């Protein structure tokens, strides 16, 4: 029986507050890079965001959209998913779904300048995109965790290119013994991420890409840029090594603030090429 692949557009923006740039960025990605590919689009409201509830801004929309995406995945039953966001929380359901499908035999490579490991209580901003990975690890508002198809353990996680962590995120990474590759470690050895994933011993891998992992001097199209990120060619080498050495079942392309008039990016082209061929 042949595997089923899903290209999924989730232009969810509420996790970042009132910033619509990633909402429009998701549509720019679709127009500029995904023409001609079958694409399923989640229904994401563009109405003003609701107030903080359960320590999460836009809680009602985020939960409703999560439930809708969960139902879509349950109906489609894909074996592999390429998610185009949207904010850093846009592929939360996809990650949880694929972890469930693989019976937890899945490592997660989380490429991001930020940790996304706050809890609703520890977050000063109450923005969900800074809590989404912690939610995937089972620590969030009760109804959000209950509606995830599965949760991961810290052991499944390899983080990469973090360089703007809050105190709670640093504490959690240290206490849980989470593998975290610095920008320098990857610049010195672009195969480092693939090696760490192989060492984990899981059958499958999900790759979550927040474009702010890149150096903003080379890639200026991320809404929350952080200096001293990964160089473009290093990033491409790292991604190709993971694709060659690991069985990728899911890929998330997230946090793009470019427009349909932005110059074409070799990085985006390479991510899309890998994503649509999963």
C-alpha positions in Angstrom: 0.0 0.0 0.0 1.5 3.3 -1.1 2.1 6.1 1.5 -0.1 9.2 1.5 1.5 12.6 1.6 -0.2 15.9 2.6 1.0 19.4 1.8 -0.8 21.5 4.5 -1.1 25.3 4.7 -1.7 26.6 8.2 -1.4 30.4 8.1 -2.0 30.6 11.9 -0.9 34.0 13.2 -2.6 34.5 16.5 0.2 32.9 18.5 2.4 35.9 17.7 -0.2 38.5 18.8 -1.4 41.2 16.5 1.4 40.6 13.9 -0.3 39.7 10.6 3.1 39.4 8.7 3.3 35.7 9.1 -0.3 35.3 8.0 0.4 37.1 4.8 3.8 35.5 4.6 2.2 32.0 4.4 0.1 33.1 1.4 3.2 34.6 -0.2 5.0 31.2 0.2 2.0 29.5 -1.4 1.9 31.9 -4.3 5.7 32.0 -5.0 6.8 28.5 -4.2 3.9 26.1 -4.2 2.1 26.8 -7.4 1.3 23.5 -9.1 1.4 21.4 -6.0 -1.7 19.9 -4.3 -2.2 21.9 -1.2 -4.8 21.6 1.6 -5.5 24.8 3.4 -6.7 25.0 7.0 -9.3 27.6 7.8 -7.6 30.3 9.8 -9.6 33.4 10.8 -8.2 36.8 10.2 -10.5 38.5 12.7 -9.1 40.5 15.7 -7.6 38.3 18.3 -9.5 37.5 21.5 -8.1 38.5 24.9 -5.9 36.4 27.2 -7.6 33.3 28.6 -5.8 30.5 30.5 -2.7 32.7 30.3 -2.7 32.5 26.5 -3.6 35.4 24.1 -6.0 34.2 21.4 -6.7 31.0 23.3 -10.2 30.5 21.8 -9.0 30.8 18.2 -5.9 28.7 18.7 -7.8 25.9 20.3 -10.6 26.0 17.7 -8.1 25.9 14.9 -6.2 23.1 16.5 -9.3 21.0 16.7 -10.1 21.7 13.1 -6.7 20.7 11.9 -6.8 17.5 14.1 -10.1 16.6 12.3 -8.6 17.3 8.9 -5.6 15.0 9.7 -7.9 12.3 11.1 -9.9 12.4 7.9 -6.9 12.6 5.5 -4.7 10.0 7.4 -1.4 11.1 5.8 1.8 9.2 6.4 3.9 12.3 5.8 3.1 16.0 6.1 4.7 19.2 4.8 3.3 22.1 6.8 3.6 25.7 5.6 2.9 28.3 8.2 2.1 30.6 9.7 3.7 31.0 13.1 5.9 28.7 15.0 2.8 27.0 16.5 1.3 26.3 13.1 2.7 22.7 12.9 1.8 21.7 16.4 -1.0 19.4 15.4 1.1 17.9 12.6 4.0 17.1 14.9 1.7 15.5 17.5 -0.2 13.6 14.8 2.9 12.1 13.2 4.3 11.2 16.6 1.1 9.3 17.2 1.2 7.5 13.8 4.8 6.4 14.5 3.8 5.2 18.0 6.3 7.6 19.4 9.2 6.3 17.3 10.0 9.8 16.1 12.8 12.3 16.9 12.1 16.0 16.5 14.7 18.4 15.1 13.6 21.8 16.3 15.5 24.5 14.4 14.7 27.9 16.0 16.5 31.0 17.4 14.0 30.8 20.3 13.1 27.9 22.6 9.3 28.0 22.5 9.5 26.3 25.9 7.7 28.7 28.2 4.6 27.6 30.0 1.5 29.8 29.9 2.4 30.7 33.5 6.0 31.5 32.9 5.4 33.5 29.7 5.5 37.3 30.1 4.0 38.0 26.7 1.3 35.3 26.8 2.0 34.6 23.1 1.4 31.0 22.3 4.2 30.7 19.7 6.6 31.0 22.6 4.9 28.0 24.4 4.2 25.7 21.5 7.1 23.2 22.0 6.4 23.0 25.7 2.8 22.2 24.8 3.9 19.4 22.6 5.9 18.1 25.5 2.7 18.0 27.5 2.9 21.2 29.6 0.3 23.8 28.7 -3.4 24.6 29.3 -5.2 21.4 30.1 -7.6 21.5 27.1 -4.8 22.2 24.6 -2.8 19.2 25.9 -6.0 17.0 25.9 -6.6 17.9 22.2 -3.2 17.0 21.0 -3.1 13.6 19.2 0.0 12.8 21.3 2.8 14.4 23.3 6.5 13.9 23.0 9.2 13.4 25.6 12.3 15.6 26.0 14.4 12.6 25.0 12.9 12.8 21.5 14.1 16.3 21.0 17.2 17.8 19.4 17.2 21.6 19.4 19.3 23.7 17.0 20.4 27.3 16.7 18.9 28.6 19.9 20.4 31.9 20.9 17.5 33.9 22.6 16.3 31.8 25.5 14.3 32.9 28.6 15.4 31.8 32.0 12.6 29.2 32.3 13.6 27.7 28.9 17.3 27.5 29.9 16.2 25.8 33.1 14.0 23.3 31.4 16.7 22.4 28.7 19.3 21.9 31.4 17.2 19.9 33.9 15.7 17.7 31.2 19.0 17.1 29.5 17.8 18.2 26.1 20.3 18.0 23.3 20.9 21.5 22.0 23.3 22.3 19.1 24.6 25.9 19.0 25.1 27.9 15.9 28.9 27.4 16.2 28.6 23.6 16.5 26.5 23.5 13.3 28.8 25.9 11.5 31.8 23.8 12.5 30.0 20.6 11.4 26.8 20.9 9.3 26.2 17.1 9.7 26.1 17.5 13.5 22.2 17.5 13.6 22.0 14.4 11.4 24.5 12.6 13.7 22.6 13.6 16.9 19.3 12.3 15.3 20.9 9.0 14.2 22.4 8.6 17.7 18.8 9.0 19.2 17.9 5.8 17.4 14.4 6.7 16.4 13.0 5.3 13.1 11.5 8.6 11.9 12.3 12.3 12.2 10.2 15.5 12.1 12.0 18.7 11.1 10.6 22.0 12.4 12.1 25.1 10.8 11.6 28.6 12.1 13.3 30.8 9.7 14.7 33.1 12.4 17.3 30.3 13.0 19.1 31.9 10.0 21.4 34.9 10.2 19.2 38.0 9.4 22.0 39.6 7.5 21.6 36.8 4.9 17.9 36.1 5.4 15.9 39.2 6.4 12.4 37.7 6.1 11.7 36.5 9.7 9.5 38.6 11.9 11.6 38.1 15.1 15.2 38.2 13.8 18.1 37.3 16.1 21.7 38.2 15.2 24.4 35.6 14.6 22.3 32.9 13.2 23.1 30.1 10.8 24.6 31.0 7.4 22.5 30.1 4.4 24.9 27.5 2.9 25.5 25.9 6.4 21.7 25.6 6.8 21.3 24.0 3.4 24.1 21.5 4.1 22.6 20.6 7.5 19.1 20.1 6.0 20.5 18.0 3.1 22.5 15.8 5.6 19.3 15.2 7.6 17.3 14.4 4.5 20.0 11.9 3.3 20.7 10.2 6.6 17.3 10.2 8.3 13.7 9.2 7.4 11.9 12.5 7.5 8.1 12.1 7.9 7.3 15.7 8.6 8.6 19.1 7.8 7.4 22.5 9.0 8.3 25.8 7.2 7.4 28.6 9.5 7.8 32.3 10.4 8.1 33.8 6.9 7.5 37.5 6.8 8.3 38.1 3.1 5.8 39.1 0.5 4.9 37.9 -3.0 7.4 40.6 -4.3 10.3 39.4 -2.1 13.3 37.9 -4.1 13.3 34.2 -4.5 15.3 32.4 -1.8 17.5 29.3 -2.4 16.8 28.3 1.2 13.0 28.3 0.7 13.3 26.5 -2.6 15.4 23.7 -0.9 12.9 23.4 2.0 10.0 23.2 -0.3 11.8 20.7 -2.6 12.3 18.4 0.4 8.9 19.0 1.9 6.8 18.2 -1.2 8.8 15.0 -1.9 8.4 13.4 1.6 
